[in-house]
């Protein structure tokens, strides 16, 4: 069933209404009482939203009530966004000092008097609608629920019994867990308290963690190894008292009646813990804690202190969907359960789809079944769900429907795969659920990057406020890591690239279908309520397809080669969807961006990547004061950037490809929020900010790639630069102003590649001696030696030297780099020979380094992939 995100939206809106900006502007325009009235009503409504979300399937009309609230909250957000826009316009107007701009402003709709009347009318309208909806909600009898006490839906309680004959493909996994259980003293390095061995089994819902634990628990060898075996399902809240009772009952002789419930109720926690310790004391036991969700380490330690009284060799198996839980509880590395093999998948599917031997009579259905099995991604519960739905069905068309339709579109029973996975979704913090839904806009098997997804969420205002000096982009990356720790993401080895398991992608579609839509050739109509749209096929771009609903906030083209060619369609979108926040027109082929683009005053992100036909951007473009991200990468025909680019005062990330030879330094200096600046394939560019005096005070990331005529870098204008990446700039002289005193730098990451004029490393790098952590040097064919001052880099953790064939020597005191953990020397034949382990003359210089790779010890292809990913981390 589709989810609403009304609680998250209401919480975000309340955060804005409480900010100083809204208070100041609302007072200035005499709208303070209206804004506060809106806030008061919203606070009342928010209090019962969690209860409403839990009861929406049981009470008639409640889903529709939630939808109305969500719509009015989003409309309120659009209206109140006008305050931010007006504040930014005044800021630009004040900074410009231009009489012409002030006259234009006076006759525009942004004039203070006009703005006040418009905002007053809109806010009163939103408040009236919200008051009416709040009054309508009283008939549902909703209760106020605190977010920490909302009643999460759990799976059914599990038990230890299992018919092993029904299990397919887990024999190897069982033996691997058995091997761990049979080891007498099993502990991993760095896993804390090792008084009791805890083996975590972790994986997504439906993968068979509980089944594997049952296979092990019921194996006859376990009876000989563990005199006492106990099975406890922790699927509900991690209540210490209830868990103690369950363990006591499970540890009791089944021929003797367990403690009656009335007796348990009369025992206080002291009596219960005493009875528990007595049961376990000096016993060699196996305890299975199944389906653990608790992330509160204090609660786990409290329980562990009570149960670690068993004999040496006692073991605990924990099953969980969360890597964070597994890490917290485990005393050895997690056993990460993987999907079944293709052969076992088919066997399990056929077992549920047919009676024994019946499949031999229907070879045509078996062939279709093979294709259905591929969609299940090796997950046993998905195979069971698909197979069971086809049991005793021999109609070819029904099987083809199953094959051709997404799993999320099929009817789901309570114990089927998507309801099972949705338990993990329901367990997410509210701030993650809305973010997760945006994965539904991308096709299956899409290669995501952490930076791109984090930027997407930033521009849509989905991320919570950063703490202290924490950057908003880092909040997004923390969200991604949290999704990974909850087993929602895979292929996460580098922490920068990742994918979604097909079933997790199905889950995103399952929860997001009310407001999100991925448009392809099978899409015949876009429902009016859709607010976020992605287009993944070129032949699905009929203008009649797109809704007239003006609340659309996102249009993206995520697939390479798919983009907009029709300027008429683009003009239609701009006129119709004035509340757009994120517009990604990558791989489009229109020649002109309409002047009307300036009307998208709410726009936070605009991408025109890889449009080779566009030559200019309209000057009106610079009225987009809310714009935070602008990407013009791969716009090889772009002759010049628009005038007054500096008016984009909210811009944080700017990606440029242009034919210009110089850039206006004054424009960039006024961008006080600019965090990341990237130049790609600017073939004519010779100077960055030539003759500039003003600094770029906020710039932290600068990347320059394939700018073949660039001659110099003005590092003295970049006091806060932390990341510098320079690749394929053959005319660049990095050793500029060698007579100038060495400037202190804040640089943490430096990657320089294919700078042909360099014979040695530039001396200005010394300015980062106290901060530099990563130094990557690649394809310096004239580099002969590394300077002795490299030894002063006391924080350097990673040093990669690749394809520097003339490099013969290391600094003589490399052993002083005590923080260095990762050294790669590859494509440097003579230096590599001198650094060979044990025999090389430089080995004593580098033997203290934790990870050393010389020559071909790492395959070169993998090395270049790693360098590429390191660049991607910052861009």
N, C-alpha and C positions, 0 to 999 in steps of 0.2 A: 504494500500500500504506500502511496506517495506520502512523503513527509512535508510538514511545514516547518519553517525556521523562525516562527514568530517570536519565540522567547529570545533568541539571539539577536534578532532585529530590534526588538523593544529595548533590550539591554544596551545595545549600541546607541540607539536613539537617545536614551536617557543619559548616557555618558556625554553625548554632545550637548544636550540641553543644560547639563550641569557645568559646562566649561565656561571659563572666563570670557572667551570670545563671544559666545551667544548672549551672555548676560550684558556685556558692554554694548554690543550692537543693538540688542533688543531695547535697552534703555535709551540709546541714542535716537532710535526711531520711534520711541514711545509705544513699543509693542511688548513691554516687559510682562504686563499682566496676562496678555493672551498667551505668551510663551509659557509662563508659569502655570496657567490653567491647563494647558496641554500636558505639561509635565506631571501635574498632580493626577489627572485622569489616567495617564499612562502608568503611573506608579501603582494605582489601584488595580488596573487590568493586569499588569505584569505579575502581581501577587498570586493570581489564580491560573496563570497560563500553564504551569507545570501540571496542575491537576487536570486542566482541560486537555492537554496533550495525552495524558494517560487514559482519559475516559472517552476520547473522541470516537472510538470504534463502538462504544456501548450505548452512547446517548445520541438519539436522533437529532440532527441539526447542529451538533457541536463542531463537526469538521467544517461546515459552512461558516459557522461563527468565527472559527480560527482563521479561515481564509479571508474573511472580511477585515479582521483585525490586522492581519499581515499586510493586506493591501493598503489600508489607511496608514499604517506605520511607514511603509515604503513611500507613500505619497507625502507623508510628513517629512521624511528624510529629503525628498526632492525639493520640497518647499524651503526647508530650513537650510539646505545647501546654498540657497541664495544669499544667506548672511555671509558665508565664507567668500562667495564670489564678490559680493559688494566690498568686503573688507580688503580683498586682494586688489580690486580695481582702484580703490582709494590709495592703496600703497603704491601702485604703479604710477598713478596720477601725480602723487606727491613727489616721487623720485624723478619723474621725467622733467618737470618744470616747463613742459611744452604748452604754449598758449593754444595751439591748434587742438591738442588733445583735450584741453579743458573745455573748449567751445564744443567739440564733438560730444563730450561727456554731458554737457548741459542739455543738449537736445536729444540725448539718447534715453532709452528706458531705464538706464542705470542712474539717472538723475535722482538725488536723494528724495525729493518730494514724490516723484513718480514711484520710486522703489517702495517708499513707505506705504502708499495707498495699495499698491499691488500686494505687498507682503501681508498687510493687515487683512485684506480680503481673503487671501489664500489660507492664512493661519486660522482665521475664524471658521472657515469652511471645514478645515481638517479637524478642528476642535469639536465642532458641532457633530460631525460624523462619528468621531471617537466616543463622544458622550452618549450618542444613541446606541452604538454597538455595546458599550459598557453596560448600559441599562438593559439591553436585550439579554446579556449574559447572566443576569440574576436568576433567570428561570431555570438554569441548569444546576443550581445548588452546588457551585464549585467552592472548594476550600483553598485556603492559602497554604502552599507547601514550600518549604525552604529548599533551595537547590541541592543541599547536601543530604536531604532526606526524601528526595523523590523516589517513588517506588518503581524500581527498574524491573522489567520483565526478565525472568530467568528461564533457563531450560529446565526440563523435568529433572527431579532428583535421580541420580544413577545408583546402580547396585553392582555387586561383584560378579554375579552369575553370568556365564557366557556359553553359548553353543559354539564351540571352536570350529565346527564343520562349516559354519556360515561365513567364516572369515577367510578372505582370499588375499594373498600377496603380502602378508606381514610376518612370514616366518623368519626372514633375515633380521627384521627389526626386533622381533622377540628375542632372538639369540644375542643380539648386541646388547639389549637391556639386561638379559640374564647374565651375560659376561660381566657387566658392571656390578650387578648384585652379588656375584660370587667372589669378587675381589674383597679380601679381608679388610684392608685399610685404604679406602678410596677417597682421596681428597685432591682437589686441584690447587695449583699455586695461586695465592692472592685471593682466596675465597673466604677469608674471615674465619669465624668460629667453626671449627671442624670437629666439634664434640659429637655430632651426629651427621651421617652422610645423607645428603638430599640430592636426588637425581631428577632434574626437571625435564619433562617432555613437552615441547612447545610446537605450535603450528596453528593455522587458521581453523575456524570452526568447520566441522564436518570431515576433517582429515583422518580421524580415527585414533585420536590420542587416548580416549577412554577405552576403546576397543583393544588397543595395544596393551594398556595397563591391565585390562582384564585377562588377556592372553597370558601375561606374565604371572599375574596373581594366582591364576588357576592351574598353572603348570605344576605337575606332581613334584618336580625337583625343588620347588619352593617350600613344600611341606617339610622336606628333610632339612632344608637350610634354615628355615625360620619357624620355630615352635609356635610363635604367635603371629597371626596375620590379621590385619584390620583394614577395612575399606570405609572411607568417610567421604561423602560428597559435600563440597563446600560451596555449592552453587548459589546459596543465598548470602546474606551479609556475613562478613567474617566476625561472627559473634563468639567470643571466647567461651562463654558459658555453654552455648549450644554445641560447639565443637567438642568440648570436654565430654559432654553427655554422649555424643555420638561415638566418640572413641571408647568410652567406658562400655557402652552397649555392644560395640563391635568386638571388643576384647573379651566379652563375657562368653562363657560356655553356652553354645546354642541349645543344649539340652536343659539348661536352667533358665528360668524366666528372667528377663532383663529387669532393670530397675523400673518399676511402674512410674508413669508420668506424675502421679500425685506425690510420690516419694521424692522424685527429682525436684519438683516445685518447692518442696519443704527443705531441701538441702541448700545451704548457702555456698558461695563460691569457694570458701575455705574447705568445707567438707568435700566438695566435688573435686578440687585439685588434689586433696589428700587421697581420695579413692582412686583417682587417675594414676597418681605416682605409684600407689600400691600395686595397681594392675600391671604397670610396665616395669617396675623396678627389677633390675637384673635379668629381664627377659630379652632374648634376642628376637627382635620383632621386625616385621615388614608392615609399614603403614602407607596406604595409598590415600593421598589427599587429591580428590578429583575435582576438576573444574574450578580452579582458584582464580579469583579476580582481584583480590585485595592487594593494593599497592602501599598500604600503610605498614612501614617496616617495624614500627613500634609494636603493632599487634602481632606480627609474625614472631618477633623476638620473645614476646610474652608467652606465646604458645610453645615455641621451641624450648624455652627454659623449663617448661613443665614436662615435656616429653623426652628430654635428652637423658633420662635416668635408666634407659635400657642397657642391655649388655653390649660389649664391644662387637661391632659387626652389624648392628641394627641399621636398617635402611628406610628411607622415606622416598616414595615416588610422588612427584607433583605433576599434574597435568594442567596446562594453562595455555591461553591464547596470547599471552603477553610476554614478550621478551624481558620487559622490565620486571615483572613478577618473577620470572624464571631466574634472572640475575640476582634479585634480592634474596630468594629462598635457596638457590642452588649452592652446593659446596663443590661442584664440578661444573665444567662447561655444559650448557644446555644441549639436550639431545633434540635436534631440530628435525621433526618428522617431515618427510617428503611425500609426494604423491605416488600413486601406484604406477607400475610399468604399463605400457600400452596393452600388453597381453593380459595382464591381470585385470586391467580396466574392463576389457571386453568380456572376460569371464564373469566378473561381478555383475556387469550390466545384464548379460544374458541370464544369469541366475535369478534376477529380479523380474525380468521381462517374460520369461517362459517357465513352464514346468520342466522338470528334468528331462532332457533329451528332445523336447518339443522343437527346439531351434533348428534341428536337422531337417524338419519338414518345411521350413520357411527360409531358405537361403537368401531370397531377395530382401527380406526384412533384416536379416543379419548384416547384409551389406550396408543398408541404411543405418543400422545400429552402430556400425564402425564409425560412421561420420558423426553420429550423435555423441559417441564416447569421447571424441576429440574435444568437444565443447566443455566437457566436465573437468578437464585439467587435472586428472588423476585423483580427484577428491571422491572418496567412497560414498559420502552421503549424497553428492550430486548424481552419482551413478545409480544409487538406490532410488532417488527421487525420479530420475528419468525412466529407469527400468520399470518401476512400480506403476507409473502412470500409463504404461503401455501393456501391462499384464493382461492377458486374454484378449488383446486387441490385435486382429490380424488384417485390418484394413490398411492397405498400402498408403492411402492418402493421409491417414492419421499419423503414420510414422514419418511421412515427409513433412507434415506440419511441425512435428517435434524437431525434425532436423533443420528446418528452414527458419524457425522462430527462436528468438532469444529466450533463454531460460526465465528471465525476469517477467516475460509476458505470459508465462504459463501459470495456471492456477496452482497455488501452493498450500499444502496442508501444514498444520502446526509444527510437525516434526520434519518438514522438508528442508532443503538446503538453504534457501534464502531466509526463511524465518530463523534458522539456526545462525546464519551469519549476521542477521540483523540484531541478534543479542549483543554481538560485539559492537555494532553501531550504536545501539541504545546505551551501552556502557561508556561510550565516549563522553568526554566533557562537552558541554554545549558549544564551546568555541570551535571544536574540531568538526562537528557534524555538518555545519554549513559549508566549511572549506572542502570537506570530502565530496559533497554533492557536485562540485565543479569538475571532478574527474569524469562525470557522465558526458561532458562535452567533447571528449576525445575518443577516437576509435580504439578497439582492442589492440593490444600489443604495441601501443604507442610508447615511444621512448621519451620519458619525462626527464627534465633536469631540475634539481632542487631550486636553483636560482630563478628559472623561468616561472615555476609554479609559485614560489614565494612572491615574486613581483606581481603576478596575476592577483593574488590575494590582497597584496598591499593596495593596488590601485582600486580594488573594489571595497576597501575599508573593512575587511573581514578580520584583521589581526588586532589582538588586544594591545593595549599601550605597553611600550617597552619599559623595563625597569631600569632606573638610573641612567647610566650611559649606554645601555644596550640599544643597538640599532634596530629599526623596525624590520629590516630585511632578515636580521638574525632571528627575530621572533618567528618569521615564516619558516625558516629552516628548522627551528625547534619543533614547530608543528609537524613538519614532514618527518622528523626523526621520531616523534611520538606516534605517528601513524605507522611507521615501520616497526616500532617496538610492540605495537598491537597486532602485528602480523598482517597488516593491510597492504604493505608494499613488499616487492621482491626485487631480486637482482640489485641489491643495495650495497654491493661490496665497496664501492668508492664513496658512498654517501652523497654523490652528486648526480649520478644517473639512477633511475629506477623505473620499474614497470608495475602494473597492477596484475595480479592473477585474474584470469578471465572471469572467475566467479565473483571476485571482489568488484570487478567492473560491472558485472550484472547487478550487484548490490547497489552500486552508485546509480544505475539507471532506475532501479526499483524504488529508491527513496527520493529521486530527484525529478520524476516525470511530471510533476505538477507545474514546474516553472522552467525546467531546462529541456532543451531539445537539440539533438544532433541531426542536422538536415542532410539527407542523401537522396538518391534518385527514387527511393521508395516513399518519400514524404510527399503526400498530396495536399496537406493543409497544415499550417502551423496554428495551434489553438491560441485563442485570444489572450489567455492568461500567461503565456510564456514570456519570461523576462530575460533569459539567457540563451543565445542561439550560437551554434557552431555549424559551419558548412564544410562538408568533407568531400563533396563531388561537384565538379564544375557544371554538370548538366542539371543541377537542382536549383538554378538561380533565376527562376521566373519571378518577376516582381509581384505577380498576383498571388504568389505563395505566402508572402510575408504579411503578418497581421497588421491591422490598422491600430491596434492597441499601442498607445504611446509610451507605455511604461517599460519598453525593452531597454535593458542596461548593458548588455554584452552582445557583440557580434564578433566572432573570431573565425579565422581560416587556419586550422592547425596543421593541415596536411600539405606537404611540399607539392607545389605545382597547381594548387587549387586557389583561385583568387577571383576578384571582380574584374570584368572587362568592360562593363557597361557604366558609363558615366551617369546615365539616366537613373539606373538603379541606385547608384551611390547618392545622387541628389535626392532621390525619394527617401532613402534612409535618413539622411541628414535633416530633411524637413519634418519627417514623421517622428523620429525617435530622439527628441530633444533632451531626454534624460540619460542618454548613453554615458556610461562610465569607461567602458573598455572597448575600443574599436581596433581590431587587428586585421589589416587589409594586406597581409603578406602575400607575395606572389601574384599581386594584381597587375593589370596591364592598362589601366586608364592613363591618359596623358595629362589630365588636369584635375587638380583637387579643387572643388567648387569654393567660391568665396564664402558661401553660406556655412562652411565648416566652423566659422566663428560663432555661430548660434549654439553650438554644442558646449555651452558654458559649464556643464557638469563633467566634461570629459577629463579623465585622469590618465588614460594611456592611449597612444596612437602609434600603430606600427604600419609603415609602408615598405617593409623589407622586400628587396628583390624586385621592385618595380623598375624595370630598365627603361621605360618610356617616359616617365615623369621628368620634366625638366626644371620646373619651378614650383614653389609653394606660394600661395597667395599671401600678401602682407597681412590680410585680415586674420590669418592663422595665429598671429601673435597675440590675439585677444583671448586665447585659451588659458587664462591665468590659473586655472585649477590643474592644468596638465602636469603630471608628475613623471611620465615616461614618454619619450619620443624616440622612435627608432627609424632611421633612414638607411639602414645597412643594405648594401647591395643595390642602391639606387644609382647605377653607374651613369645615367644620363642627367643627373641633377647638377645643374650648372652653378647654382648659388643658393645659399641659405637665405631665408626671408629677412628683410630688414626688421629691426626692433626685436630680434630674437630674445634679447635681454628682458623683454616684458613677461616672458614665461617664468615668473618668479617662484613658482612651486616646483619647477623641474628638478628632479633628483637624478634621473638617468637619461643620458643623451647619447645616441649611437648615430654616427655620421659617415656617409659616403658622399663626396662632393667633388666637383671639378675645380673648385677654387684653389688658388695658390697661397692665399693668406686668409686669415680669419680676423674678424673685428674683435680686438681684445676687450673693448669696452662692453660689448654685448655680454660676454661670458662673465666679466667681473661683477655684473649686477645680478647674476644668478646665485643668490646667497644660500640656496638649498642644494646646489648641484653636488652630488655625491660620486657619480660615476660618469666618465666621459670616454667614449670609445671611437676611434677613427679606423675605418676599414677601407682599403682600396681607394685612398685619396691620392691618385697618381700625380696630380699637379701640386700637391701641398708642399710648400717649401719651409714655411715658418708657422709655428703655433704662437699666436698672440704677439707678433713682432712689435717691438717697441713699447710693450705694455709696462705700466708701472704698478697698476693695481693688482693685488693678489686675488687668487681664487680661494677664498678662505675655507670653503667647506669640502673641496674636492679630495676624495680619499682613494679613488681608483682611476687610473689612467692606462688605457690600452691603445697601442698604435700598431696596426698590422698592415703590411703590404702598402706602405706609403713610400714609394721608391725614390722620390725626390726630396724627402724631408731632410733638412740639414742640421737642425739643432732642437734641443728641448729646454724650455724655460723652467727648470726645477725650482729656481729661486722664487717663482710666483706661486708655488704649491706647498705651503707650509705644513699642511696636514696629510700629505700624500702617504698612503700606507701600502698601496699596491701599484707597481709599475711593470707593464708587460710591453716589450718592444720586439717585434718579429718582422723579418723580411723588409727592413728599411736600409737598403744598400748604400745610400748616400749619407746616412746619419753619422755624424761625428759625436760620439758619446763623451769624448775627452775634452769637452768645451770648457773654456775659461779656466785652464789649469792653474793660472796665477792667482785666481780668486781664492780667498780663505775658504777652507772646507766648511760648508754649511751643515749645521746639525739637521738631520732628517728624522722623520718618524716612520720610515719605510720598514715594512715587515716582510714583504714578498717582492722579489725582483726576478724577472725572467727576461733575458736578453738573448736573441736568436738571429742569426744571419745578418750581423752588422759587419760587413766585409772590411771596413776600414780600421777595425780595432786590432791592435797588436798586443794590447794589454788591457786589463780591466780599468775603467775610469776611476780616478782618485776620489771623486765625490761619494762613492759608495762608503768610504770611511765614515762619512757623516751619519751613517746608520749603524755604527758599530754596536750600539746598545739596544737596538730594536730588531735588526734583520734576523728573521727566522728561516727563510727559504731563499736560496740563491740557485737559479737554474741558468746554465750557460750552454748554448747549443749552436753548432755550426759556425764557430769562429775559426776559420781556416788559417788565419794569420796569427792567432794567439800562440805565443811562445812560452810564456811563464805566468804563474800566478804571483801576485805581489805578496811581500812578507807581511804587509799590514792586514792581510786576510785573517791572520791569527788573532786579531783584536775583536773579531765578531763573536763575542762571548755568549750571545743568545742563539747563534746559528744552529738549527736542528737538521736541516736538509740541504745537501750540496750535491747537485747533479752537473756533471761535466760531460757533454755528449758531442761527438764529431768535431773535435779540435785536434786534428792530426799532427800539428806542429808543436803541441804542448808536450814539454819534456820533463818539467820539474814541478814538484809540490813545494810550498813554503816549508822551511826547515823546522818550524815549531808547530806543526799541525796538531801535535798532542795537546796543545793548549786549548783546543776547541772541545772542551769537556761536555758541552751541551749537544754536540753533533751526534745524531742518531742514525742518519741515513745518508750514505755516500755512494754515488754511482759514477763510475768512470767508464765510458763506452765510446768506441770510435776514436780512441787516442792510443795508437798501437804501442809506441815506445813507453809512454807513461803507464799504460796498463801493464806492460811487462815488469816495470819497476815496482808495481803495487801488488804483484801476485802474492797470495797468502803464503806465509812462511819463508818463501825464497826471495821475494822482491826486496830491493834495498830500501824501499819506502814503507815496507810492511809495518815496521816498528812505529812509524808515524801515525798509522791509522788503525792499528789492531784493537784499540780501545773502543772503536765505533761499533754500535750494536748491529747495524745492518750494512754490510759492505758488498757491493756488486761491481766486479771488474770484467771488462771485455764483454764476452757473450754469455755471461752467467745468467743474464736476463735477456730473453728474446727481444730483439730490437723492435719488432712490431708492437709488442706489449709495452715497451718503454715509451714509444711515441704516443700510444693510446693514453698512457698515464700522464704524459706531459700535456696532452690535449685536455684531459679532464681537470688537471690542475689549473689551466687557463680558464676553463669553463666555470670553475668554482667562483671566480671573481668577476665574470662578465655576464 
